[in-house]
Every structure is written in structure tokens, then in C-alpha cells.
Amino acid sequence: DAMLNVWSASGNQTQEQNGPTAEFAVVPVNSVSCPFDSSELEDSKKEGENNASPLTLAFIPTAGVGNFFQTLPEDVRMVVVPRNVRELPDGCFRGRASLKRISFGENSALERIGCDACRETGLEEVSIPDSVAELDDRCFYRCANLRSVTVGRNSALVRIGVSVFEGTSVESLSIPDSVIALCDRCFYGCRSLRHVTFGPASNVVRIGRYAFALTNVEAVIIPDSVIELCDRCFYGCISLRHVTVGRNSALVRIGSKSFADTAIESLSIPDSVIELCLRCFYRCKSLRSVTFGQNSHLECIGVDTFRESGIEEVSIPDGVRELGNGCFEDCKSLRSVTFGPNPSLERISGSAFEYTSIESLIIPDGVVELGKRCFAFCTSLRCVTFGPSSSLARIGVEAFAYAGLESISIPDGVVELCYMCFYFCRSLRSVTFGPSSSLERIGPEAFNYTLSLFRELKTPNSCAQC
């Protein structure tokens, strides 16, 4: 018969009473009560026959652990954790490539799996006991063979720590309702991960930085309890097409590059969101539609937020005060931009709509400044309209350079037309100023390669440097 090495710290079970306290007991496989599948033991028996290396099974002692983990044999394949063990200590199995399985007793009292506990082991599957409240940082880090992780419906798990499953081959996971925090990089780089689900009563508050970055998750429903999607939490998930956020969501912030380089096709931003941060939907080429609710609390669309996305139209919520630099830059399919009835917008920043296909635009009265190159290379832009109560004071450098404008009426409050602001607007035939114009300066080359296309530019009397 193939032999099974059974190892425990209480050698008294197999040695004389006065003998060593930690030894191997070599017994026939069929004489050991083992929690593992018999087919696995058969495979191990065959492996033992082929390699002359019998399977090692370790039983963690129920008390007086002492130096148990330090003296554990290097070739241990299976570990049994008795039900009254409350903790797997930090680094206890770290680097043991031969370790394939850990079994927890029924009604296990285990509460914590420590930092680096099973890091870089050969584990292939694990079932987390319901009693576990914390998976501490990196506890299964780079377990490259780990494909199956099971967490029960009645789990008490509260925290999945930093890099817990980073670099594993986990294929799917159901996050129990008890979990509050998904920490930074907890599933980072899990290329085999396609399905992640949250329960209807989920309590997750925060999805950490890089939590699911560079995975192959295909769809996700963000729990209503989530307040923050941290920076790059789904970054580079090239298979991610569907993201759902409920109407009752408490989400406040969508962090930098949260969904950058994903395949999202559409998204409804909940009313609770205040900030869309730097590049949060950057290079989402498949993103065609983004909608905001009528009661949106959004205040800022950040730098490069939708840059190089496939968005076709957008209605800016009334509460937005600033459109950040490049927020819609290179959205070549973007044709329509509208504002609500009571817009709060004050500034359209540099390159905000550069290289888009906008055809016409009504600038809200509250806008004070059009930033550098904000509508540059908008070759389809024929008409820009300002209201009679416009607060606009400055049209920035190259603001409309290479645009398709045919005519424009400059609001009375504008003090400065900056350098090259209408440069190469070859279709521009009419520029008018009101009788109460406050214009003081027209910058160099403001109308270069434009003036030749209309007979005369009548500047207001207020303009000293025209």
C-alpha cells in the first residue's frame, strides 16, 4: 500500500509517552480518518508510487501550538484545522509550494486568517469558514493555482484585506453581505476572474484602489451601500461591459481611472455622486451613453474624465460648476452637449471639448471663462450662442482654433480675446460686438487665416489694443 505521512505537534498519539513531542507517524492511507476526497488520496498514492514521496498530512494541534508552524515539514500537502482553532497566524504557511489543500472542521471557530498566512502556496481551492471575520493582508497572495474560493451565505466576514487574492487564478466569487471593506488590490491581476456578485443586502462601503484592476470581470452590480469607488478599482478590465448602479445608491465619488480602459457600453450616474475624478472613464471606446438624474448632485467633471471615450451625447447636470481640462477631449463621436434649465457652470477648462464633433452649443450665462483650446479642432461646430445675461469675461488661447464656426456674437462682458482664439476658422464670416461691449484687448493672431473671409471687423470703441 502507498503510505501517508501524518504529522502533528502532539506526537504522544503515535509515540511513547516520554518520546519526542513532534514526529512523523507513518501509517497506511486506509487507516487514517481524513476529510479529503478519496480520489485525491488515490492520486496522491499514485504520485507516491511514481516519485517515492508519500503524501504528508498535518493536523494543527488544538492547544499549545508552540513552534508547530516552524517545524512543519517542507513537503506538507494537506493541513487539517480543528474546529476550535481561532487563528491562522501571520505567515504560517508562506511559501510552501507543496501545500494543496487546507480543511477546516465543521462548525469551525476560526476568526482570522493572518497576513501572508498562505502566501505563495500551492493551494488549489479553499472554503472559508462562516466564522472568519477577517482575511488579512496578502493571506492568499500569489497562490497561482488557487481557482476556487467559497464563502458561505451566513459568513461573518467583514474585511477582505490588501492584496488578499492578488495574482491568484480565482474564477468567480460571491461577496457575502457582511463584508464592509474590499481593500486595495484585493483581486488585482486575477486574469481568470470573470464573475463577482454582491448580495441584495450587501454592506460594502468602499471598493479599494486597484481592487479588481486587470481582471476579466464581465459585469458588476455596485451595491447601494458603496460610498466610494476608489482610484483604478476596475482599471483595465477589458471584458467589463455592464456596470449597474441602483437608483438608491449612496455613491459619492468615482475615483481616478476607476473604469479607464474598460469595455463599458453605457452608464447611469446616480444622483448622489458629487465628483467624477481624473480620467475615471478614460479610453472607454465602447461607452456611448452616460446619463445623469434630474436631481444630480454632481459638482465637478474632472480632468480627462471621458477623454477618448465613445460617448455620443451628454446633458450636463445643473449643479456642475466646472468642466475640467480635457474632460471630453478626443470624444470624436460626441455631437450633442446640452445644459439644464438652471446651470451653475462657471468655467469650461482647457481642451474640454477639443477634437469632438459638436455641431452647436449654447453657453450658460454663468460661464466666466472659456479655457485654452476648449473647442479647438471642433470642425463640425457651426454655431455657438451666448445668452443676453452672459457673464463671460475671457475667451482663452486657441479657444476656437480650427473650428467650423460661421458666425459669432461676442457678449458685452468679454474683456479679452486671447492669442489665436479664432485662428484658422475658415468658415467664419461674421463677428459682432454689442453696443455695450467691454472688450479691451484682442490678442495676436486672434483671427489669423480668418479675416480674409469677411470684409471688415468692426471692433468696439472700448478696445484699446485691437
C-alpha positions in Angstrom: 0.0 0.0 0.0 1.0 3.6 -0.5 2.0 5.3 2.7 0.6 8.6 4.1 2.8 10.7 6.4 0.6 12.0 9.2 2.2 14.8 11.2 1.0 16.6 14.3 2.5 18.5 17.1 1.2 16.1 19.7 3.4 13.1 19.0 2.1 11.3 22.1 -0.6 9.9 19.9 1.9 7.8 18.0 5.0 7.8 20.2 5.7 6.5 23.6 4.7 9.0 26.4 8.3 10.0 27.0 9.2 10.3 23.4 9.6 13.4 21.2 6.6 15.8 21.0 6.6 16.3 17.2 7.3 13.5 14.9 6.1 11.8 11.8 3.8 8.8 12.1 3.9 6.6 9.0 0.7 4.7 8.6 -1.3 3.1 5.7 -3.6 5.5 4.0 -6.7 3.4 4.6 -6.2 3.6 8.4 -6.4 7.4 8.6 -9.7 9.3 9.0 -9.2 12.2 6.5 -11.5 14.9 5.4 -10.3 14.9 1.8 -11.9 13.3 -1.2 -10.8 9.6 -1.6 -10.0 10.2 -5.3 -7.5 12.8 -4.2 -5.9 10.3 -1.9 -5.8 7.8 -4.7 -4.0 10.4 -6.9 -1.6 11.0 -4.1 -1.0 7.3 -3.7 -0.1 7.1 -7.4 2.2 10.1 -7.0 3.9 8.5 -4.1 4.4 5.3 -6.1 5.9 7.3 -9.0 8.1 9.6 -7.0 8.7 7.6 -3.9 7.4 10.5 -1.9 4.4 9.7 0.3 1.7 12.3 0.9 2.2 14.4 4.1 -1.0 15.3 6.1 -0.6 17.7 9.0 -3.1 18.2 11.9 -2.8 21.5 13.6 -3.0 20.9 17.4 -6.0 22.2 19.3 -3.8 23.8 22.0 -0.2 24.6 22.7 0.7 25.3 19.1 4.2 26.4 20.1 6.6 26.0 17.2 4.2 23.9 15.2 4.4 26.0 12.0 8.2 26.5 12.2 8.8 22.7 12.3 6.2 21.8 9.8 7.8 19.6 7.1 8.5 21.3 3.7 6.6 18.7 1.7 3.3 19.0 3.5 0.4 18.6 1.1 -2.7 18.8 3.2 -3.5 20.6 6.5 -6.4 19.9 8.8 -7.5 22.8 11.1 -9.5 21.6 14.1 -12.8 23.5 14.8 -11.6 25.3 17.9 -8.6 26.9 16.3 -9.3 30.7 16.2 -6.5 32.0 14.1 -4.0 31.1 11.4 -1.0 33.2 12.4 0.8 35.6 10.1 3.0 33.9 7.5 2.2 30.4 8.9 2.3 28.5 5.6 4.0 31.2 3.5 6.0 29.9 0.5 5.0 26.2 0.9 4.5 25.3 -2.7 3.6 21.7 -2.0 0.6 22.7 0.1 -2.5 21.9 -2.0 -5.4 21.8 0.5 -6.5 23.2 3.9 -9.5 21.7 5.5 -11.5 23.3 8.3 -13.5 21.3 10.8 -17.3 21.5 10.8 -18.6 24.4 12.9 -15.1 25.9 12.8 -14.4 28.8 15.3 -11.7 30.3 13.1 -11.9 34.1 13.2 -8.9 35.3 11.3 -6.5 34.2 8.6 -3.4 36.2 9.2 -1.2 38.4 7.0 0.7 36.3 4.4 -0.7 33.1 6.1 -1.0 31.1 2.8 1.0 33.4 0.6 2.7 31.8 -2.4 1.5 28.3 -1.6 0.2 25.6 -4.0 -3.4 25.9 -2.8 -5.9 24.9 -5.4 -9.2 25.6 -3.5 -10.3 26.9 -0.2 -13.6 27.1 1.7 -13.7 30.0 4.1 -15.5 29.1 7.4 -18.5 31.2 8.2 -16.9 32.3 11.5 -14.0 34.1 9.8 -14.3 37.9 10.2 -11.1 38.9 8.5 -8.9 37.8 5.6 -5.8 39.8 6.5 -3.5 41.4 4.0 -1.9 39.1 1.4 -3.2 35.9 3.1 -3.6 34.2 -0.3 -1.3 36.4 -2.3 0.1 34.9 -5.5 -1.4 31.4 -4.9 -1.2 30.9 -8.7 -3.1 27.6 -8.6 -6.0 28.9 -6.5 -9.1 28.7 -8.7 -12.0 28.1 -6.3 -12.8 30.2 -3.2 -16.1 29.5 -1.4 -17.7 31.8 1.2 -20.9 30.7 2.8 -24.2 32.7 2.9 -24.0 33.0 6.6 -20.5 34.2 6.7 -19.3 36.8 9.3 -16.6 38.1 7.0 -16.2 41.8 7.4 -12.9 42.7 5.7 -11.0 41.4 2.7 -7.6 42.9 3.2 -4.9 44.4 0.9 -3.8 42.0 -2.0 -5.6 39.0 -0.4 -6.2 37.3 -3.7 -3.8 39.3 -5.9 -2.2 37.1 -8.5 -4.4 34.1 -8.0 -6.5 32.1 -10.6 -9.8 32.7 -8.8 -12.6 32.4 -11.4 -15.6 33.6 -9.6 -16.7 34.9 -6.2 -19.8 35.8 -4.3 -19.1 38.6 -1.8 -21.1 37.9 1.4 -23.4 40.6 2.7 -21.4 41.0 5.9 -18.4 42.4 4.1 -17.8 46.2 4.6 -14.4 46.8 3.0 -12.8 45.4 -0.1 -9.3 46.7 0.4 -6.7 47.9 -2.1 -5.6 45.4 -4.8 -7.7 42.6 -3.2 -8.3 40.9 -6.6 -5.7 42.8 -8.6 -4.4 40.9 -11.7 -6.8 37.9 -11.3 -6.9 37.3 -15.0 -9.2 34.3 -14.6 -11.8 36.2 -12.6 -15.0 36.8 -14.7 -17.8 36.8 -12.2 -18.2 38.8 -9.0 -21.5 39.2 -7.3 -22.8 41.1 -4.3 -25.9 40.1 -2.3 -29.0 42.3 -2.2 -28.3 43.3 1.4 -24.6 44.0 0.8 -22.9 46.3 3.3 -19.8 47.1 1.3 -18.9 50.8 1.8 -15.7 51.1 -0.2 -14.1 49.3 -3.1 -10.4 50.0 -2.8 -7.8 51.1 -5.2 -7.0 48.6 -7.9 -9.4 46.2 -6.2 -10.5 44.5 -9.4 -7.9 46.1 -11.8 -6.7 43.9 -14.7 -9.2 41.2 -14.1 -11.6 39.8 -16.7 -14.8 40.7 -14.8 -17.6 40.9 -17.4 -20.4 42.6 -15.4 -20.8 44.1 -12.0 -23.7 45.5 -9.9 -22.4 48.1 -7.5 -24.2 47.7 -4.1 -26.3 50.6 -2.9 -24.2 50.8 0.2 -21.0 51.7 -1.6 -19.9 55.3 -1.0 -16.7 55.4 -2.9 -15.2 53.7 -5.9 -11.5 54.3 -5.3 -8.8 55.1 -7.8 -8.4 52.4 -10.6 -10.7 49.9 -8.9 -11.8 48.4 -12.2 -8.9 49.8 -14.3 -8.0 47.8 -17.4 -10.9 45.3 -17.1 -11.1 44.9 -20.8 -14.1 42.5 -20.6 -16.2 44.7 -18.4 -19.2 45.8 -20.5 -22.0 46.2 -18.0 -21.9 48.3 -14.8 -25.1 48.9 -12.9 -25.6 51.4 -10.1 -29.0 51.4 -8.4 -31.3 54.4 -8.0 -30.9 54.3 -4.3 -27.2 54.3 -4.4 -25.2 56.2 -1.7 -22.2 56.5 -4.1 -20.5 59.9 -3.7 -17.2 59.6 -5.5 -15.9 57.8 -8.6 -12.2 57.8 -8.3 -9.3 58.4 -10.8 -9.2 55.9 -13.6 -11.9 53.8 -11.9 -13.2 52.4 -15.2 -10.4 53.6 -17.6 -9.7 51.2 -20.4 -12.8 49.0 -19.9 -15.5 48.0 -22.4 -18.4 49.7 -20.6 -21.2 50.5 -23.1 -23.5 52.7 -21.0 -23.8 54.0 -17.5 -26.3 55.8 -15.4 -24.6 58.0 -12.8 -26.7 58.1 -9.5 -27.9 61.4 -8.1 -25.7 61.0 -5.0 -22.4 61.3 -6.9 -20.6 64.6 -6.3 -17.4 64.1 -8.2 -16.1 62.3 -11.3 -12.4 62.3 -10.8 -9.4 62.3 -13.1 -9.8 60.0 -16.2 -12.4 57.8 -14.5 -13.8 56.8 -17.9 -10.7 57.4 -19.9 -10.4 55.5 -23.2 -13.7 53.7 -22.7 -14.1 53.3 -26.5 -17.4 51.4 -26.3 -19.1 53.9 -23.9 -21.9 55.5 -26.0 -24.3 56.8 -23.3 -23.9 58.4 -19.9 -27.0 59.7 -18.2 -27.4 61.9 -15.1 -30.6 62.1 -13.0 -32.7 65.3 -12.7 -31.7 65.6 -9.1 -28.0 65.0 -9.6 -25.6 66.4 -7.0 -22.6 66.3 -9.4 -20.4 69.4 -8.9 -17.3 68.6 -11.0 -16.4 66.6 -14.1 -12.7 66.1 -13.6 -9.6 66.3 -15.8 -9.8 63.9 -18.8 -12.9 62.2 -17.3 -14.4 61.0 -20.6 -11.4 61.6 -22.8 -11.1 59.3 -25.8 -14.4 57.6 -25.0 -17.2 56.7 -27.5 -19.8 59.0 -25.9 -22.3 60.4 -28.4 -24.2 62.9 -26.4 -24.3 64.3 -22.9 -26.6 66.5 -20.8 -24.6 68.3 -18.1 -26.4 68.4 -14.7 -27.3 71.9 -13.3 -25.0 71.5 -10.3 -21.8 71.2 -12.2 -19.6 74.2 -11.7 -16.6 73.2 -13.7 -15.7 71.1 -16.7 -12.1 70.0 -16.1 -9.3 70.1 -18.6 -9.8 67.7 -21.4 -12.9 66.2 -19.8 -14.4 65.3 -23.3 -11.3 65.7 -25.4 -11.0 63.4 -28.3 -14.6 62.1 -28.0 -14.9 62.0 -31.7 -18.4 60.7 -31.7 -19.7 63.4 -29.4 -22.2 65.6 -31.3 -24.6 67.0 -28.7 -23.9 68.8 -25.4 -26.7 70.3 -23.5 -27.2 72.0 -20.2 -30.1 72.0 -17.8 -32.6 74.9 -17.2 -30.6 76.3 -14.2 -27.0 75.6 -14.9 -24.3 76.5 -12.3 -21.4 76.2 -14.7 -18.7 78.8 -14.3 -15.7 77.6 -16.3 -15.1 75.4 -19.3 -11.5 74.4 -18.9 -8.7 73.9 -21.4 -9.3 71.3 -24.2 -12.6 70.4 -22.6 -14.2 69.6 -26.0 -11.2 69.6 -28.2 -11.4 67.3 -31.2 -15.1 66.5 -30.7 -17.9 66.5 -33.3 -20.2 69.0 -31.5 -22.4 70.8 -34.0 -23.8 73.6 -31.9 -23.7 74.8 -28.4 -25.5 77.2 -26.0 -23.0 78.5 -23.4 -24.7 79.0 -20.0 -24.9 82.6 -18.7 -22.8 81.8 -15.6 -19.7 80.8 -17.5 -16.9 83.4 -16.9 -14.1 81.8 -18.9 -13.6 79.6 -21.9 -10.2 77.9 -21.4 -7.3 77.3 -23.7 -8.2 75.2 -26.8 -11.6 74.3 -25.2 -13.3 74.0 -28.6 -10.2 73.7 -30.8 -10.4 71.4 -33.9 -14.2 71.1 -33.5 -14.6 71.2 -37.3 -18.3 70.4 -37.1 -19.1 73.3 -34.7 -21.1 75.8 -36.7 -22.9 77.8 -34.1 -22.1 79.0 -30.5 -24.7 81.0 -28.7 -24.4 83.2 -25.7 -27.3 84.5 -23.7 -28.1 88.2 -23.1 -27.1 87.9 -19.5 -23.8 86.1 -20.2 -21.0 86.6 -17.6 -18.2 85.6 -20.0 -15.1 87.7 -19.5 -12.4 85.9 -21.4 -12.1 83.7 -24.4 -8.8 81.8 -24.0 -5.8 81.0 -26.2 -6.8 79.0 -29.3 -10.3 78.5 -27.8 -12.0 78.1 -31.2 -8.9 77.5 -33.3 -9.7 75.4 -36.4 -13.4 75.2 -35.5 -16.1 75.3 -38.2 -17.8 78.5 -36.8 -19.7 80.5 -39.4 -20.7 83.4 -37.1 -20.4 84.5 -33.5 -21.7 87.3 -31.4 -19.3 88.3 -28.6 -21.0 89.0 -25.2 -20.7 92.5 -23.9 -18.9 91.4 -20.7 -15.9 89.9 -22.6 -12.7 91.9 -21.8 -10.2 89.8 -23.7 -9.9 87.7 -26.8 -6.7 85.8 -26.3 -3.9 84.7 -28.7 -5.1 82.8 -31.7 -8.6 82.3 -30.2 -10.3 82.1 -33.6 -7.2 81.0 -35.6 -7.9 79.3 -38.9 -11.7 79.4 -38.6 -12.0 79.4 -42.4 -15.8 79.4 -42.4 -16.2 82.4 -40.1 -17.9 85.2 -41.9 -19.4 87.3 -39.2 -18.1 88.5 -35.8 -20.3 91.1 -33.9 -19.9 93.0 -30.7 -22.8 94.6 -28.7 -23.1 98.4 -28.3 -22.1 98.0 -24.6 -19.1 95.9 -25.3 -16.3 96.0 -22.6 -13.7 94.5 -24.9 -10.2 95.9 -24.1 -7.8 93.6 -25.9 -7.6 91.3 -28.9 -4.5 89.1 -28.7 -2.0 88.5 -31.5 -3.2 86.3 -34.4 -6.7 86.0 -32.8 -8.3 86.0 -36.3 -5.3 84.8 -38.4 -6.4 83.0 -41.6 -10.0 84.1 -40.8 -10.1 87.8 -41.6 -9.7 87.3 -45.3 -13.0 85.6 -45.4 -15.1 88.6 -44.4 -14.9 92.2 -45.4 -14.5 94.1 -42.2 -14.2 93.5 -38.5 -15.7 96.3 -36.5 -14.2 96.4 -33.1 -15.9 98.2 -30.2 -14.7 101.7 -29.1 -13.6 100.3 -25.7 -10.9 98.2 -27.3 -7.5 99.9 -26.8 -5.4 97.0 -28.1 -7.2 95.8 -31.2 
